Amino acid sequence: MAELTYRDAVARGIAQEMARDPDVVFFGEDVAAAGGVFKTTVGLLEQFGPKRVRDTPISEQAILGAAMGAAMTGLKPIAEIMFSDFFAVCFNYLANEFSKHRYISNGQTKCPLVVRTANGGGVRFGAQHSQSVENWCMMIPGLKVVAPSTPTDVIGLLAASVRDPDPVIFLEHKSLYPTKGDVPDGEIVDRLGTAKIVRPGKDCTILALALMVPRALEAAEKLQAQHGIDAEVIDVRSLVPLDTQTILGSVAKTHRVFTVEENPRLCGWGAEIMSIIADEAFYELDAPLVRITTPHCPLPAADVLEDAMLPNVDRIVERVSRTLNS
């Protein structure tokens, strides 16, 4: 067991899969000699050499085009798009190309690739470098979408993503990079399509993703201490495929549900989950479904304004306690 930062877990996860499988290659802007702009890939060039770890031009279309070609010809590429906001520059590959290729080729070719990217706000990068775009990705048929919240989950879910036969979008939250956690020794392999109950409870269910998971956990402790509310917190982790069994099982136990979402409110991932709950577990509910989200507005760079927009511990505590005590 070792304590690792989230950013160091990224490098360990990539190294684990590259050491295991010589067909795994890795490329992106400044990922080799510089070790990544967020220092998530330090040491990979020295360990695996310039044929398998490569810097690319500043062209998101070129990066994903190369990844698709490599995947179609038998490699298993991990491609990095520096900021998730830049998915807009190469959206055709996400929406029309490798997400559809297995289908339109009638299964004759596959695209086993992973697109890693830094997602989310909280680090004062402004409106064009701070977006949470998980809802952009999960709406596209043919893509799998995961967003880990802990160093162990980074390694395990990255392994599952690399070994999956379909394209996976791997969203790393940039505000989580410096956070630390205990990580087991040896190979770590998780499973896509699984959520985790990270805090059992009986009074309500709080569904959270990425940076919102530690905030939901802290809020749950305050709810218990200040209001006597025992909240169950679920780390959704995998948006596509979605672990509806774990979520609906929690709904049947607590009968009250909240989502904590960093993405803008309109068309967020929580809206989709709430629609599933309304369809499949409506009569289990004792109160309306509640979404705690970021407003439908570009994120400001000013620290006070950005903090005011993103869901925080106090807002979670206030909304949950008000709902349960009303």
Secondary structure as the mmCIF struct_conf table of DSSP 4:
data_model
#
loop_
_struct_conf.conf_type_id
_struct_conf.id
_struct_conf.beg_label_comp_id
_struct_conf.beg_label_asym_id
_struct_conf.beg_label_seq_id
_struct_conf.end_label_comp_id
_struct_conf.end_label_asym_id
_struct_conf.end_label_seq_id
STRN STRN1 ALA A 2 THR A 5
HELX_RH_AL_P HELX_RH_AL_P1 TYR A 6 ARG A 20
TURN_TY1_P TURN_TY1_P1 PRO A 22 ASP A 23
STRN STRN2 VAL A 24 GLY A 28
TURN_TY1_P TURN_TY1_P2 GLU A 29 ASP A 30
BEND BEND1 ALA A 32 ALA A 32
TURN_TY1_P TURN_TY1_P3 ALA A 33 ALA A 34
TURN_TY1_P TURN_TY1_P4 VAL A 37 PHE A 38
BEND BEND2 LYS A 39 LYS A 39
BEND BEND3 THR A 41 THR A 41
TURN_TY1_P TURN_TY1_P5 VAL A 42 GLY A 43
HELX_RH_AL_P HELX_RH_AL_P2 LEU A 44 PHE A 48
TURN_TY1_P TURN_TY1_P6 PRO A 50 ARG A 52
STRN STRN3 VAL A 53 ASP A 55
BEND BEND4 ILE A 58 ILE A 58
HELX_RH_AL_P HELX_RH_AL_P3 GLU A 60 MET A 72
TURN_TY1_P TURN_TY1_P7 THR A 73 GLY A 74
STRN STRN4 LYS A 76 PHE A 83
HELX_RH_3T_P HELX_RH_3T_P1 SER A 84 CYS A 90
HELX_RH_AL_P HELX_RH_AL_P4 PHE A 91 ASN A 92
HELX_RH_PI_P HELX_RH_PI_P1 TYR A 93 GLU A 97
TURN_TY1_P TURN_TY1_P8 PHE A 98 LYS A 100
HELX_RH_AL_P HELX_RH_AL_P5 HIS A 101 ILE A 104
TURN_TY1_P TURN_TY1_P9 SER A 105 GLY A 107
BEND BEND5 GLN A 108 THR A 109
STRN STRN5 VAL A 114 ASN A 119
BEND BEND6 GLY A 122 ARG A 124
TURN_TY1_P TURN_TY1_P10 ALA A 127 GLN A 128
BEND BEND7 HIS A 129 HIS A 129
HELX_RH_AL_P HELX_RH_AL_P6 GLU A 134 MET A 138
TURN_TY1_P TURN_TY1_P11 MET A 139 MET A 139
BEND BEND8 ILE A 140 ILE A 140
TURN_TY1_P TURN_TY1_P12 PRO A 141 GLY A 142
STRN STRN6 LYS A 144 VAL A 146
BEND BEND9 THR A 150 THR A 150
HELX_RH_AL_P HELX_RH_AL_P7 PRO A 151 VAL A 162
TURN_TY1_P TURN_TY1_P13 ARG A 163 ARG A 163
BEND BEND10 ASP A 164 ASP A 166
STRN STRN7 VAL A 168 HIS A 173
HELX_RH_3T_P HELX_RH_3T_P2 LYS A 174 LEU A 176
TURN_TY1_P TURN_TY1_P14 TYR A 177 PRO A 178
STRN STRN8 LYS A 180 VAL A 183
BEND BEND11 ASP A 185 GLY A 186
TURN_TY1_P TURN_TY1_P15 LEU A 192 GLY A 193
STRN STRN9 LYS A 196 ARG A 199
BEND BEND12 LYS A 202 ASP A 203
STRN STRN10 CYS A 204 ALA A 208
TURN_TY1_P TURN_TY1_P16 ALA A 210 LEU A 211
HELX_RH_AL_P HELX_RH_AL_P8 MET A 212 HIS A 227
STRN STRN11 ALA A 231 ASP A 235
STRN STRN12 SER A 238 VAL A 240
TURN_TY1_P TURN_TY1_P17 PRO A 241 LEU A 242
HELX_RH_AL_P HELX_RH_AL_P9 THR A 244 THR A 254
STRN STRN13 VAL A 257 PRO A 264
BEND BEND13 ARG A 265 ARG A 265
TURN_TY1_P TURN_TY1_P18 LEU A 266 CYS A 267
HELX_RH_AL_P HELX_RH_AL_P10 TRP A 269 GLU A 280
BEND BEND14 ALA A 281 ALA A 281
HELX_RH_3T_P HELX_RH_3T_P3 PHE A 282 GLU A 284
BEND BEND15 ASP A 286 ALA A 287
STRN STRN14 VAL A 290 THR A 294
BEND BEND16 HIS A 296 CYS A 297
HELX_LH_PP_P HELX_LH_PP_P1 PRO A 298 PRO A 300
BEND BEND17 ALA A 301 ALA A 302
HELX_RH_AL_P HELX_RH_AL_P11 ASP A 303 MET A 309
BEND BEND18 LEU A 310 LEU A 310
HELX_RH_AL_P HELX_RH_AL_P12 VAL A 313 ASN A 325
#
